[in-house]
Amino acid sequence: MEAAVKLESKIGLIEKPAGKVVLPLKQHVGGPCKPVVGVGDLVERGQLIAVPEGLGANIHASVKGVVESLDEGSIAIKADADQPEDFVKIKETDDLVEAIKEAGVVGAGGAGFPTGIKLGTKLAGGYVIANAAECEPILDHNILYMEDNADVIVRGVKYVMEVTEAANGIIAIKPKIHNKKAIEALKKACSKEKSVEVKLLPDMYPAGDERVIIRELMGVELKPGQLPLEANAVICNVETMKNIVWAIEDRRPVITKDVTVGGRLKDAKNGKVFFNVPIGTDFETLLDASGGYYGHYGEIVAGGPFTGKKGSEQTSVTKTTGGILVAMPFPNEKRKVGIIACECGAQEERLRQIAEEMGAEVVAEKKCKRMKDDGRGRYRCELPGSCPGQAETVLYLKKHGAEVILTGTCQD
């Protein structure tokens, strides 16, 4: 494991400053935000530059500079050569939820649901759970952060308990050897808090799925489409908890992201962690900071191996970017392919994309038989983490001409 490169008080990345950042206007569930700045405007680090119209979250400048361009999808800021360590603080408020909303906090580990809206509920006698599973392989930033900052996560849990009036706090983490130092730090930080405890998840994928966490820790089986609220619980990712603390205690907007870079790179074969990367930084900057490419390489993945999406050197770091992974080249598989889609891993669109990269022809597609319509047109897994046999599905695909199977299932 490479040593973590801590950028706690820096805007520049390693030896090279981010000359320009491009901030997407949609970094969250909901619609794109509306810019409140124009081309040529001078902006300070932390300044509000876009606001939601409906469901969404505030977006702030991650660097000091000049707005270079603006379109329906993004705001580009040319960064000053000398960057300040301080930032424009969000407005003062005693309302914790208002501070979280003002800071633009969203779920940092998944789809990016606005946290201020998620916490607009009461959980009398209920549970607040910090998701520390770091479930995707290679991604390591949450674990490394907790090793030295466990107290921040505990404070985040306490703030969310205060907001929701929950009685119990849990930090959920896998009992892996690699997590030992983080677990010890968390238990020590919890020792002074009677209402917050560390609980262990099974070491499997996708243990970090919300419904799996509820099932394993609370014994409640949520149906596809049901939220943790059905079990009187709220779940927030570890980095989301950190951003909640920063918003409340420091009035700090969400302007940076912790990222793991890994794969076919000279200095990041097993994963290299960067803390506090300015949002809007292009992937190329971090790939270069990890030594550049190693040998032949294929796709650049934004996210983790299971649920990541195709990216490029020009892709921007957003509030939800967890990983930048450089893969091996795809095999040349010019055959007829059958697809088995899965909620826990890659679904149909992603699998078709991979098949196309391989030069294969998709002749048939089936969903894993555990996938059910959640009533809103989205197919969800009935029992995440427990894959059924796929014999019938495979026979169907073979009958329709498939010579090989491409699957996104979580365990098989």
ZALUM-528069 format. One record per residue (C-alpha): residue number from 1; y, x, z; residue in one letter. Coordinates in Angstrom, 3 decimals. Layout:
   n       py       px       pz res
 NUM        Y        X        Z   a
...
! end
This chain:
   n       py       px       pz res
   1    0.000    0.000    0.000   m
   2    3.400    1.334   -0.979   e
   3    6.017    1.506    1.735   a
   4    8.335   -1.476    1.719   a
   5   11.744   -0.780    0.239   v
   6   14.165   -2.482    2.612   k
   7   17.417   -3.614    1.047   l
   8   18.684   -5.368    4.165   e
   9   22.331   -4.483    3.669   s
  10   22.399   -3.423    0.044   k
  11   23.183   -5.201   -3.173   i
  12   22.209   -2.298   -5.406   g
  13   18.489   -1.977   -6.113   l
  14   17.128    1.496   -5.378   i
  15   19.203    3.910   -7.455   e
  16   20.502    1.391   -9.928   k
  17   22.917   -1.469   -9.213   p
  18   22.340   -4.853  -10.779   a
  19   24.901   -4.686  -13.604   g
  20   24.600   -8.393  -14.276   k
  21   22.848  -11.283  -12.579   v
  22   21.902  -14.540  -14.281   v
  23   21.537  -17.438  -11.855   l
  24   19.604  -20.451  -13.192   p
  25   21.245  -23.771  -12.366   l
  26   17.850  -25.284  -11.512   k
  27   16.101  -23.338   -8.752   q
  28   14.774  -26.331   -6.867   h
  29   13.161  -29.734   -7.167   v
  30   15.632  -32.129   -8.800   g
  31   18.106  -31.705  -11.619   g
  32   20.258  -28.694  -12.525   p
  33   23.361  -28.042  -10.469   c
  34   26.918  -28.498  -11.716   k
  35   29.017  -25.292  -11.930   p
  36   32.243  -25.221   -9.908   v
  37   33.473  -21.958  -11.481   v
  38   34.506  -21.044  -15.001   g
  39   34.175  -18.105  -17.379   v
  40   36.471  -15.280  -16.302   g
  41   36.653  -16.365  -12.664   d
  42   36.419  -13.683  -10.000   l
  43   33.707  -14.546   -7.468   v
  44   32.798  -13.074   -4.103   e
  45   29.295  -12.474   -2.832   r
  46   28.185  -15.705   -1.154   g
  47   30.798  -17.895   -2.847   q
  48   29.665  -21.406   -3.800   l
  49   29.356  -21.523   -7.601   i
  50   27.304  -24.668   -8.314   a
  51   26.569  -27.940   -6.517   v
  52   23.786  -30.517   -6.939   p
  53   24.243  -33.808   -8.718   e
  54   21.644  -35.879   -6.939   g
  55   18.557  -34.112   -5.589   l
  56   19.121  -30.357   -5.459   g
  57   20.665  -27.509   -3.468   a
  58   23.869  -25.466   -3.501   n
  59   23.871  -22.207   -5.460   i
  60   25.978  -19.225   -4.366   h
  61   27.001  -15.988   -6.078   a
  62   24.578  -13.212   -5.121   s
  63   27.022  -10.469   -6.113   v
  64   30.754   -9.870   -6.305   k
  65   31.992   -9.872   -9.880   g
  66   33.300  -11.848  -12.829   v
  67   31.700  -14.926  -14.369   v
  68   30.711  -13.591  -17.787   e
  69   29.148  -16.690  -19.299   s
  70   28.191  -20.226  -18.392   l
  71   25.946  -22.744  -20.115   d
  72   23.815  -25.762  -19.238   e
  73   21.055  -23.572  -17.850   g
  74   22.663  -20.658  -16.008   s
  75   25.681  -18.741  -14.757   i
  76   25.912  -15.026  -15.600   a
  77   27.992  -12.771  -13.349   i
  78   28.975   -9.220  -14.279   k
  79   28.653   -7.342  -10.985   a
  80   31.309   -4.963   -9.700   d
  81   30.121   -1.373   -9.388   a
  82   30.922   -1.350   -5.675   d
  83   29.310   -4.207   -3.834   q
  84   30.242   -5.361   -0.314   p
  85   27.705   -5.733    2.468   e
  86   29.424   -8.850    3.803   d
  87   29.448  -12.288    2.198   f
  88   31.433  -15.509    2.104   v
  89   30.119  -17.592    4.967   k
  90   29.268  -21.261    4.684   i
  91   31.609  -23.640    6.469   k
  92   31.335  -23.870   10.243   e
  93   29.352  -26.813   11.541   t
  94   27.446  -27.728   14.681   d
  95   25.088  -29.891   12.620   d
  96   21.994  -27.755   11.948   l
  97   20.839  -29.801    8.951   v
  98   24.313  -29.629    7.436   e
  99   24.269  -25.830    7.772   a
 100   20.878  -25.677    6.032   i
 101   22.175  -27.861    3.197   k
 102   25.414  -25.886    2.857   e
 103   23.415  -22.635    2.622   a
 104   21.314  -23.999   -0.239   g
 105   17.983  -23.472    1.549   v
 106   14.921  -24.598   -0.423   v
 107   11.199  -24.060   -0.018   g
 108   10.920  -20.361   -0.836   a
 109    7.164  -20.337   -1.320   g
 110    6.545  -23.139   -3.778   g
 111    8.311  -25.806   -5.801   a
 112   11.654  -25.350   -4.057   g
 113   12.143  -28.721   -2.394   f
 114   15.578  -28.839   -0.702   p
 115   14.916  -28.049    2.967   t
 116   17.855  -30.011    4.320   g
 117   16.380  -33.175    2.823   i
 118   12.851  -32.358    4.014   k
 119   14.132  -32.030    7.580   l
 120   15.923  -35.374    7.523   g
 121   13.139  -37.012    9.533   t
 122   12.073  -37.379   13.150   k
 123    8.682  -36.245   14.419   l
 124    8.549  -37.517   17.994   a
 125    5.607  -35.720   19.581   g
 126    4.842  -34.150   16.219   g
 127    4.388  -30.687   14.727   y
 128    6.456  -28.068   12.922   v
 129    4.284  -25.553   11.078   i
 130    5.407  -22.222    9.629   a
 131    3.168  -21.448    6.666   n
 132    2.376  -17.726    6.945   a
 133   -0.786  -17.855    4.824   a
 134    0.613  -15.606    2.029   e
 135   -2.224  -17.170    0.075   c
 136   -1.764  -15.708   -3.402   e
 137   -3.499  -12.321   -3.828   p
 138   -1.269   -9.206   -4.039   i
 139    1.835  -10.948   -2.657   l
 140    2.707   -9.220    0.609   d
 141    6.381   -9.706    1.445   h
 142    5.932  -12.432    4.075   n
 143    3.328  -10.410    5.991   i
 144    5.461   -7.256    5.995   l
 145    8.538   -9.189    7.061   y
 146    6.735  -10.719   10.033   m
 147    5.487   -7.349   11.255   e
 148    9.047   -6.353   12.185   d
 149   10.772   -9.738   12.438   n
 150    8.323  -12.124   14.094   a
 151   11.043  -13.319   16.464   d
 152   13.070  -14.618   13.520   v
 153   10.186  -16.851   12.427   i
 154    9.729  -18.184   15.959   v
 155   13.454  -18.987   16.133   r
 156   13.162  -20.767   12.797   g
 157   10.311  -22.909   14.123   v
 158   12.371  -23.750   17.213   k
 159   15.377  -24.794   15.123   y
 160   13.231  -27.079   12.964   v
 161   11.645  -28.537   16.110   m
 162   15.129  -29.238   17.449   e
 163   16.217  -30.910   14.216   v
 164   13.087  -33.074   13.891   t
 165   12.548  -33.634   17.631   e
 166    8.993  -32.303   17.260   a
 167    7.125  -31.310   20.421   a
 168    4.872  -28.594   19.012   n
 169    5.344  -25.497   16.867   g
 170    2.599  -23.632   15.007   i
 171    2.625  -20.442   12.925   i
 172   -0.391  -20.619   10.606   a
 173   -1.811  -17.339    9.303   i
 174   -5.105  -15.980    7.956   k
 175   -7.184  -13.683   10.236   p
 176   -7.367  -10.852    7.686   k
 177   -7.496   -7.229    8.844   i
 178   -4.401   -6.596    6.733   h
 179   -2.570   -9.269    8.769   n
 180   -3.486   -7.782   12.171   k
 181   -0.091   -6.206   12.868   k
 182    1.762   -9.367   11.843   a
 183   -0.525  -11.544   14.008   i
 184    0.034   -9.302   17.031   e
 185    3.799   -9.390   16.487   a
 186    3.777  -13.183   16.159   l
 187    1.684  -13.666   19.297   k
 188    4.018  -11.402   21.238   k
 189    7.056  -13.328   19.976   a
 190    5.382  -16.629   20.893   c
 191    4.424  -15.491   24.402   s
 192    7.833  -16.537   25.728   k
 193    7.713  -19.929   24.004   e
 194    5.303  -22.455   25.525   k
 195    5.790  -24.875   22.646   s
 196    5.068  -22.425   19.783   v
 197    1.692  -20.833   19.100   e
 198   -0.170  -18.874   16.444   v
 199   -3.178  -20.579   14.851   k
 200   -5.608  -19.043   12.373   l
 201   -6.455  -20.486    8.979   l
 202   -9.734  -19.864    7.150   p
 203   -9.594  -16.787    4.933   d
 204   -9.910  -18.670    1.662   m
 205   -7.794  -19.882   -1.220   y
 206   -5.794  -22.128   -1.103   p
 207   -5.444  -22.035    2.698   a
 208   -1.672  -22.141    2.213   g
 209   -1.794  -25.551    0.532   d
 210   -0.050  -28.102    2.778   e
 211   -2.988  -30.488    2.817   r
 212   -5.401  -27.660    3.644   v
 213   -3.201  -26.564    6.563   i
 214   -3.107  -30.116    7.923   i
 215   -6.865  -30.492    7.459   r
 216   -7.782  -27.185    9.081   e
 217   -5.306  -27.219   11.985   l
 218   -5.004  -30.928   12.759   m
 219   -8.233  -32.403   11.461   g
 220   -6.400  -34.924    9.270   v
 221   -7.558  -35.414    5.686   e
 222   -4.535  -36.232    3.534   l
 223   -5.183  -38.026    0.253   k
 224   -3.726  -36.742   -3.034   p
 225   -0.022  -37.544   -3.014   g
 226    0.270  -37.829    0.775   q
 227    2.709  -35.502    2.532   l
 228    2.353  -33.760    5.922   p
 229    4.665  -36.451    7.322   l
 230    1.607  -38.736    7.247   e
 231    0.189  -36.469    9.981   a
 232    3.529  -36.384   11.841   n
 233    4.169  -32.820   10.699   a
 234    6.568  -30.734    8.628   v
 235    5.569  -27.444    6.984   i
 236    7.972  -24.686    5.904   c
 237    7.180  -21.325    4.324   n
 238    7.894  -18.190    6.404   v
 239   10.763  -17.054    4.182   e
 240   12.227  -20.554    4.323   t
 241   12.216  -20.243    8.124   m
 242   14.068  -16.940    7.810   k
 243   16.697  -18.548    5.577   n
 244   17.088  -21.413    8.070   i
 245   17.797  -18.913   10.854   v
 246   20.295  -16.996    8.725   w
 247   22.070  -20.214    7.741   a
 248   22.401  -21.395   11.353   i
 249   23.062  -18.112   13.155   e
 250   24.943  -16.090   10.530   d
 251   26.273  -18.883    8.267   r
 252   24.622  -16.964    5.452   r
 253   23.907  -18.736    2.148   p
 254   20.676  -18.105    0.247   v
 255   21.721  -15.239   -2.034   i
 256   18.693  -12.941   -1.869   t
 257   14.905  -13.154   -2.200   k
 258   11.966  -11.108   -0.917   d
 259    9.661  -10.154   -3.792   v
 260    6.332   -8.383   -4.285   t
 261    5.930   -6.406   -7.515   v
 262    2.419   -5.401   -8.560   g
 263   -0.072   -4.696  -11.309   g
 264    0.057   -2.193  -14.150   r
 265    3.009   -0.213  -12.798   l
 266    3.110    3.441  -11.767   k
 267    4.326    2.894   -8.204   d
 268    3.032   -0.616   -7.578   a
 269   -0.661   -0.764   -8.426   k
 270   -1.511   -2.566   -5.173   n
 271    1.835   -4.233   -4.623   g
 272    5.300   -2.999   -3.710   k
 273    7.678   -5.085   -1.606   v
 274   11.425   -5.378   -2.054   f
 275   13.455   -7.204    0.584   f
 276   16.717   -9.021   -0.155   n
 277   16.843   -8.743   -3.923   v
 278   19.993  -10.481   -5.242   p
 279   19.073  -13.801   -6.819   i
 280   19.629  -13.592  -10.557   g
 281   18.365  -10.000  -10.838   t
 282   16.278   -9.549  -13.983   d
 283   12.612   -8.595  -13.686   f
 284   13.175   -5.405  -15.687   e
 285   15.281   -3.924  -12.872   t
 286   12.448   -4.347  -10.373   l
 287    9.786   -3.187  -12.836   l
 288   11.799   -0.010  -13.432   d
 289   12.235    0.440   -9.666   a
 290    8.440    0.308   -9.384   s
 291    7.952    3.256  -11.715   g
 292    7.675    1.473  -15.031   g
 293    4.516    0.452  -16.850   y
 294    1.211    2.222  -16.413   y
 295   -0.919    2.482  -19.542   g
 296   -1.647   -0.581  -21.632   h
 297   -0.401   -3.834  -20.156   y
 298   -0.286   -7.481  -21.047   g
 299    1.562  -10.448  -19.634   e
 300    4.364  -10.309  -17.060   i
 301    3.624  -13.054  -14.533   v
 302    6.308  -14.757  -12.442   a
 303    4.588  -15.694   -9.179   g
 304    1.044  -15.082   -8.005   g
 305   -2.218  -14.650   -9.940   p
 306   -3.391  -18.236   -9.354   f
 307   -0.295  -20.329   -9.934   t
 308    2.133  -17.917  -11.592   g
 309    3.759  -18.577  -14.932   k
 310    4.501  -16.405  -17.931   k
 311    7.692  -14.385  -17.504   g
 312    9.447  -11.520  -19.254   s
 313   11.684   -8.558  -18.481   e
 314   14.665  -10.897  -18.882   q
 315   13.386  -13.518  -16.421   t
 316   15.656  -13.896  -13.375   s
 317   14.640  -13.790   -9.730   v
 318   15.235  -17.239   -8.228   t
 319   15.038  -18.756   -4.749   k
 320   11.309  -19.365   -5.274   t
 321   10.227  -16.146   -7.030   t
 322    7.514  -14.569   -4.902   g
 323    5.913  -12.113   -7.261   g
 324    6.374  -10.117  -10.440   i
 325    2.959   -9.033  -11.686   l
 326    2.100   -6.964  -14.747   v
 327   -1.366   -7.898  -15.984   a
 328   -4.013   -6.152  -18.039   m
 329   -3.939   -6.973  -21.758   p
 330   -5.746  -10.188  -22.616   f
 331   -9.176   -9.715  -24.217   p
 332   -9.387  -10.542  -27.901   n
 333  -11.457  -13.715  -27.629   e
 334  -11.339  -15.377  -31.044   k
 335  -13.799  -18.095  -30.130   r
 336  -13.812  -21.785  -29.368   k
 337  -12.741  -22.409  -25.779   v
 338  -13.213  -25.284  -23.375   g
 339  -10.712  -25.695  -20.534   i
 340  -11.315  -26.875  -16.956   i
 341   -7.964  -27.538  -15.290   a
 342   -7.435  -27.435  -11.517   c
 343   -4.508  -28.222   -9.224   e
 344   -5.169  -25.222   -6.975   c
 345   -5.119  -22.764   -9.877   g
 346   -4.000  -22.962  -13.477   a
 347   -3.632  -26.380  -15.041   q
 348   -3.973  -27.367  -18.697   e
 349   -0.611  -26.121  -20.009   e
 350   -1.084  -22.680  -18.446   r
 351   -4.718  -22.388  -19.578   l
 352   -3.772  -23.331  -23.142   r
 353   -1.087  -20.654  -23.048   q
 354   -3.628  -18.046  -21.915   i
 355   -6.105  -19.142  -24.593   a
 356   -3.385  -18.773  -27.229   e
 357   -2.601  -15.243  -25.992   e
 358   -6.310  -14.425  -26.355   m
 359   -6.380  -15.716  -29.907   g
 360   -8.843  -18.439  -28.944   a
 361   -9.038  -22.027  -30.184   e
 362   -9.052  -24.763  -27.535   v
 363  -11.535  -27.409  -28.678   v
 364  -11.827  -29.544  -25.525   a
 365  -10.250  -29.974  -22.095   e
 366  -11.417  -31.523  -18.831   k
 367   -9.990  -31.700  -15.356   k
 368  -12.038  -30.617  -12.362   c
 369  -13.813  -33.745  -11.154   k
 370  -11.989  -33.541   -7.807   r
 371   -8.654  -34.061   -9.594   m
 372   -7.380  -37.607   -9.113   k
 373   -4.206  -39.426  -10.128   d
 374   -1.945  -39.549   -7.060   d
 375   -0.451  -42.846   -8.208   g
 376    2.606  -41.188   -9.731   r
 377    0.965  -39.780  -12.845   g
 378    0.271  -36.379  -11.322   r
 379   -3.289  -35.194  -10.877   y
 380   -4.036  -33.699   -7.460   r
 381   -7.176  -32.218   -5.904   c
 382   -9.047  -34.482   -3.482   e
 383  -10.345  -31.557   -1.421   l
 384   -8.402  -28.307   -2.006   p
 385  -10.438  -25.172   -1.397   g
 386  -13.840  -26.793   -1.890   s
 387  -14.876  -26.670   -5.524   c
 388  -17.654  -28.972   -6.725   p
 389  -20.333  -28.098   -9.256   g
 390  -19.096  -28.390  -12.815   q
 391  -22.390  -28.866  -14.688   a
 392  -21.432  -32.221  -16.238   e
 393  -18.034  -30.878  -17.238   t
 394  -19.526  -27.772  -18.830   v
 395  -22.060  -29.867  -20.791   l
 396  -19.217  -32.075  -22.035   y
 397  -17.221  -29.056  -23.217   l
 398  -20.275  -27.509  -24.931   k
 399  -20.967  -30.828  -26.662   k
 400  -17.444  -30.690  -28.089   h
 401  -17.935  -27.208  -29.510   g
 402  -16.891  -24.877  -26.672   a
 403  -18.506  -21.454  -26.836   e
 404  -16.809  -20.147  -23.680   v
 405  -15.098  -21.774  -20.680   i
 406  -11.628  -20.970  -19.369   l
 407  -11.115  -22.368  -15.878   t
 408   -8.403  -22.418  -13.240   g
 409  -10.571  -23.499  -10.297   t
 410   -9.829  -21.951   -6.933   c
 411  -13.249  -20.668   -5.847   q
 412  -15.618  -20.555   -8.830   d
! end
